[in-house]
Amino acid sequence: MYLFWMAFRNIWRNKRRTFLNLIAFTINIAILIFFVGFYRYRIEDSYNRTTKYLTGHIQIHHSDYEKEERKMPLDLPVPESFELCASLENIPGVVFAGRRIEFGAFISNGKDKLACLGIGFEPEKEAKFGVLSQSIIKGEYLNPNDYGILIGHRMAQLFNLKVGDIVLVLARTKYNTPNLMDAEIKGIFNIGFGALDKSTAFFSMPFAQELLQMEDEATEIMIGLKNRKIIPSVLKKMDKKIPASIKKDIGINDWTHYAKPLIQDVKGDTRFMAIFLFILISIAVFGMINTMSMSVFERTKEIGTTRAIGMSRKQVVRLFIFESVIVSLTGVFCGCFLGGIICLYIAKVGIPLGGFTDAVAVPMGERLYCLSKPVEFIGSFILGIIAGVMGGLSPAIRAGRLKIVDSLREI
């Protein structure tokens, strides 16, 4: 124990160097904690928004739907889609199971036309997921049998459209013949995702089915869950619910099948984050090595004196390692405190993105926040000990190897 207290007194003999080292450690740990929390939030937010806005958690199509060279084929509907939805909605954890039709369309205001993705959906079911229903900024949400249209605010700006205007909707039917219908703009939404706000239009299922001459058919069943962690258990329960007569005619995929580019981007970002954190730790370790090496150099005669009065080589080594660990742990505690304050502030206030969200390929909110967990604080504590030991080990061994006679010559 006396070695520990001796080490504690020694680190304050050169206050300037100790404070500089503490500041470096504190900043490194605070940055580490902030970036881990910030990065965790960004991943969770991207995944949650992707499943809500784009893919749902699970999708069901005809087994040949994705094998077709044609995009969004309308002549391959999901068999028994209505009955299947009714059965799947009873599975615990399922928020909704709704039928959809996705198709290419043109929307015209009489002068200009814009190519867009048309989505026929069941408004009353998908309202449970709270995406479109909570994003209406003008007008109103669709009723189940409305022959109207919901468009994004960016599309409304491009065409100078407003609620109540009539637009023409042109699409090719299930039989590959053109069909034209007019629709009233019932509502304008602002999801905050440029790809949807600019080039996606939503229609009720009756409207889409009449436009595409699909009677009561649907090309997709989208399933929304309480959270994505229960996907494996829900898939097992779905397997028992789906009639054997149609199993071979349908394909079931979870959201990761449709979000592969996003997942690859996250993997690339994770590698970058790992490299960045490695650099932070390396800076801390090499800073400690430099500090402790200078301490050994300046205290050569002191080491010789303490060895001469009975201190062993192992005790000298432990003394310098204790000094290094004390500095690093003090920096870790200060860094955890500073990083915690930063994360708490960002978690409450957020970082505004401005108009940046319109340019990204992944749904993002208007602000990014922090999502901190105890694991990064515990990890920082462990890394602090490791950095302290690694930073002090080499100088400590060098100090322990000094010969008493050579050390005393420095007097």
N, C-alpha and C positions, 0 to 999 in steps of 0.2 A: 504493500500500500504506500510505503514511503516513496517508492519510485514514481508512483502516480502523482503525488503531491509535489515532488521535485520537478517532474515534467511540467506540471501546471505552472509552477513559479518560473521555470525557464522560458516558457513561450512568451512571457511578458517582459523579458529582459530587452528584447528588441521590438518595442510596441509598433513601430511603423511597419516593419515587415509582417508582423502578425496581423495587423489590421488590413493590410493589402491582400494578404492571403485569405482572410476571412471574407473580405468584400468579394473576391473572385469566386470563392466557394458559394457564398450566398446568392450571387447573381446567377451562377450556373445552375444551382438547384432550383431557384425560383423559375428560371426559364424552362427547365426540364418539367417541373410540375405544371406550369401553365400550358406548355405545348402538348403534353400528354392529355390533359383535360380538354383542351381546345380541339385536338385531333379526334378524341373519342366522340365529342359532340358532333363534329362534322361528319364522321362516318355514320353515327346513329341517325342523324338528321337526314342524310342522303338516303340511307336505306329505308327509313320510315316514309319519307316523302315519295320515294320511287314506288313503294308498294301501294301507297295511297293514291297517287296521282296517275301512275302509268300502268302498273302491272297487276295490282291486287297481290294477294299472297299466293293464290293458286289459280291456274287457268285450265279449263277443259275445252278441247277442240275435237273435231273429227280426226280420226287417226291419220288421215291423209292430208289434213289441212296445211301442215308445214312442209310436206313433201312436194307440194305443187310449186311449179316454177312461177305461177301467177301469184302476185301478192294479194292477200285477203280474198281468196276465192269464195264466192257467195253460193256456189252449188254444192258445198260440202258442209251442211248444217250439222250441229250436234244432235244426235238422235235422242228423242224423248226429252228434249231440253226442259220443258215446263215441269214435267213430273220429276226430273232429276233435281232441279233446283229446290222444289218443295221438300224432297227427301233430305238433301244435304243441309238445308237450313236448320234442321233439328239436331245437328251434331253440336255438342258442347264446344264453345270457343268460336263458333262461326257467327260473325256479325251479320253477314248477308251472303246470299248466293244469287247473283243476278245475271240475267241473259243480256247479251250484247251482240251487236252487229257492227263491225268496223269495215269501212268502205272508202274508196276515193271519190271525191265529189268536187264540183265547182260551185261557188256561190257568187251570184251576180247582183249588183244593185241596179241593173238596167243599162249601165254604161261600161263598167269594168267587171272583170271576174277574177276570182282568186281560187287556186287549187288548194284544197284543204283535206284533212282527215275528218270524215264524218263518223260519228259514233251514235248508234241507236242504243239506248239503254233504258232500264226500268227506274225512273226517278225516285219512286217511293222506297225502293230497296236500297239504292246507293246513297240515299240521304242518311242512312244509318252510319255510313262511313264518314260523313261530314266533310266531303271535299268540295264538290260544286255547291251544295246547298248552303254552305257557310261562306262561299266566296262571291256571292251575287252582290254587286255594288250598285246596280241599277235594275229596275224591273223586279221580276219575281222568278222563283224556281219553277220548273216544269211540273205540271200535274201528269198523272199516268197516261191520260188520253189526249193531251194537248197536241195540236198540230202546229207547234211552234218550234223555235230554235233558240239555243243558248250560244252566244259567241263571246270570245275574249275581248277585253278592252283594247288590246292592240289591234285586233281586226276591226273593231268599231272605229278606231281612230283612222286606220288606213282608208276605210271606205266612207268615213263620215256618216256612220250609221248610229241610230238611236233606238231605244225601246219603242215598239209600235210600228217600225218600218217593215215593209214587205220586201223580201229578197227571193230570188229565184235559185232553186237548188237543182243542179243537173248531175245525174249519176247514171252508170250503166247497171242494168238490172241483173237479176240472177241468170237471165237468159241472154245476157250480153247485148241487150238492146238499150238505147238511150231513153231516159225518162226525165221529165221536167215537172217540178211542182213548186208552188210558191209557199212561203212560210213567213209567219210573223215573228219578229224578234221579241221574245218574251222577257229575256233577261241578258245582262252583260256581266261576265264574271272576271275577277282578277285573282288568279291563283298565285301569281308571282313567278311563274315559270314561262319564259318567253315562247318556247315551242308550243305550249298549249294555248297561251293567251293570243297568239298570233295566227295560228293555222289549224285550229281544231274547233269543230262545231258539234254540239250535242243535240240529239233529237229523241223524242219519245219512241218507244218500240213500235207502236201502231203507225207512226209517220214513216219511220225507216222501212218497215215491212211493206207498206204500200208503195213507197218510192222504188224499192228494189224488187217488188213483186215476189215477196218471200212468204206470203201467207202468215202462218204463226211460227216461223222458224227463226233460229238464232245460230250464229256461227261460233259463239263463244259463251262460256259460263265463267264469270269472274267471281272469285270467292274472297271475301275479306274476313280476316280473323282478328281476335283481340290483340294479338301480337305475333310476331314471326317465330318466336321460340317454340310455339306449339304446332308448327307445321308438320313435323314428323308424326306426331300422335294423331293429328286430324287426317292425314293421308291414310293411315292405317284404318281409321274408322270409316273413311270414305270408301275404301276398298270393300268393306262389308256391306255398305249401303247401295252400291251401284249394282244393278241387275246383271247377272251373268250374260244375259242375251245381248247386251250392248257393250260389254267390256272391251271386246276386240275391235270395236268401231270407234273408240274414243282414245284420245291421248291426254294425259294429265301431267302438268309440269308446275313446279313451284316458281316463285318469282326470280330465283337465281338464273333460271334458264333464259329469261328475257332481259336480264340486267348484267350480262357477261361483261360488256365494256366498262360498266361502272365498277364491278368487282375487280377487274384487271387494273383499273386506275387506282383503286384503293390499295391493292397489293403493291403497286409501284410507289405510291405515296408512303406506304408503311416501310418499304425499304429505305426510302429517302429519310424518313423520320428516324429509323434505327441508326443510319449513318450520322445524322445530325446529333443525336444523343450520344453516340460514341465519341464524336469530336468534343462535345461538352465535357464528358468524363475525362477524356484524354488531356484536355487543357487543365482540368483540376489536378490530375495526377502529376503531370509534368511541372505544374506550378509548385506542387508540394515537394517534388524531387529537387527542384531548384532551390526552394527555401531551405529545406533540410540540409542540402549539400553545402550551402553557404554557412549554415549554422555549424556544421562539422568543421569546416575550414576555419571559422573564426574561433572555435572553442577547442582547438587542437591541444593547447597546453593545459586547458582545464580537464580534458579527457585524460591526458597523461597524469595529472595530479590525482584525480579520483581513482584511476587505476592503481597509482602508487600507494594510496592509503587503504586499498583492499577491495575496490569494486571489480567484479569479474567482467569478462568480455560479454557474457550473456546479459548481464545487468545493464551494461552500456547500450547494447542493442535494444533491449526492452525500453530503456529510458527514451531513446530517440523515436522509437515507434510510438510510445505513449504520447510524446509531444505532437507527433504528426496526427495521430487519431484524435487527440483533444481539439486541435485546430479544425480538423475536417468536420468533426461532429458539431462543434460550435457553429461552423458555417452552415451545416445541414439544418440545424434547428432554426437559425435565422432565415435560411432559404425557404424552409417549409412555411414559416410564418409569413414571409413576404409573398411567396407563391400562393399561399392560401388566401391572402387579402386580394391579390390580383384576380384569382379565379372567382372569388366570391363577388367581386365587383363586376367582372365580365358576365358572370351567370345572371346577375340582376339587370344589368344595363345592356349588354351585348355590343357587338361591333357592327355598325351599319354598313351595308353593302351598296347602297345607292341603286343605280341602274345596272349594276354588274350582273344581277340575276337574269337579265334578258339575254345575256350572251353565253350563258353556260348551258351544257347539254344535260345537266342533272338538276332536278328540282331543288331549289334552295330558298330559304326564308329571306326576309329583308334584313335580318340580323343574324349573326353567328354568336353563339354563347359558349360557355365552358361547362363541361360535365365531369367534375372531379370525383374521384373515389379514393378511399383510404389506401388502395394498393400503391398509388404513386408516392404517397408520403412514406409508407413502409419501405417501398423500394428505394426511395431517396436515402433513407436512414441506412439501409444495407449498403448501398453504393458509397455512401459517405465513409463507412467503416473500411470498405474495400479500397477506396481511393486513398484513405489515410494510411492504411497498411502498405499498399503498393508504393505510395509516394515516399514513405519514410523508410522502407525496407532497405533499399540500396544504400542510402547515406548511413543508415544505422549499422549495416554490416561493415561499411567502410570505417566507421568510427570504432567498431569493436575490434577491427583488425589492426588498428594503430598500435605500434609498440610503445611501451612506456618511455624508453630511452629516447626514441625519435620524437615523441610528443613533447618531452621536457626540453629538448633542444630548442623548441620554439620560444622558450622564455627569454 
